[in-house]
C-alpha cells in the first residue's frame, strides 16, 4: 500500500490539470484560490472561477483532512471502525455553466483511511462523475457514457461500468421528487479490493472527466438561448440544491466532521429560483427533460444518438 501522501500529491496534480483545462475552455476568467486550515487537522485549497465567458461559476476543491474520531456518516456502513482516527484526501468539483444548453457537471475522487494505534485498520476509494443537462442532447449523453465505459475497460470492462453506472443512478436520485439528478455516469464508494488497481481506477476516473466533459463544452457553449431557457435553467438548478442539502453524503460528512463550510457548499449554484407547482408545457423542450430523469441503458437503447436536442 502506497503512503497516503502519494495519493494526496496525485490529487493535487489532478486539481491543477483540471483548473488549467477549464481556464483554457472558458478563455476569460481564472480560478481564485483560498488555502485553508482545519482546527482538528489538515486543510485544503478551494478554487473558484466566477463570471466567466462559459462558466457562471466553477468550483474545485482539494482537501486533506484528519481527525481523532470517525464521524457517524463515515462509519455507518462499517460500524467496526466507529471511534477510529482517520485521514481523508480528495478532489471535488461542480461546474455551473452560463448557457442552459451546456450541462452542469460534478466529479469527485477520494481516498479514506482509518487508524488505531498508528496502524491502518480500514481504507477505501470512492468517486465518480455525473452530468446534469437541462436541454439534453442524445449525442452528449452517448459521448459521456461511452467515455465512462471506455475508462472502465482495464478494471473489469462492462461489469465495472454497469455496476458503477447503476450505483450512480441510485445515488443521484431525489426520492422526494421521484427523479434522477441528471443522466448519470459513474459512482463508487468503499472500493477496497486491491490497492494498486483501485488507485489506478481512481486516477482513470479523475483524468477521464475532462475527456468526457470538454467536448460537450465545445459543442454547446455558443448555442443561442433566451430568457425562457435561462429561467428554466435557474428553476432546474433548484433540484441541484435540494439533492446536495437533503441527500448528499459528502455534504453531510463535511459538516459533521467540522469541515470548512464555504468549501463544502461551493457546489451550490450562484443563482437559482424556485417556483411553486411548476409544470412544463406538454410537448415543450422543457417537458422533454422528464424522459431523461430516470435510469436508462444509454449505450444499449435503439434510436439514441439521432442528434435530437431540446431546441424547438
Secondary structure, DSSP 8 states (H G I E B T S, - for coil): ---HHHHHHHHHHHHHHHHHHHHHHHSS---EEEEEE-TTSEEEEEEEEES-SSEEEEEEEEEEEEESS--HHHHSS-GGGTT-EEEEEEEEEEEEESSTTS-EEEEEEEEEEEEETTEEEEEEEEEEEEEE-SS--HHHHHHHHHHHHHHTGGGTHHHHHHHHHHHHHHHSEETTTTEESSSEEEEEEEE-S-HHHHHHHHHHHHHHHHHHHHHHHHHHTT----HHHHHHHHHHHHHHHHHHHHT-HHHHHHHHTT--HHHHGGGS-SS----TT----TTSHHHHGGGGSS---TTT-TTTTS---S--
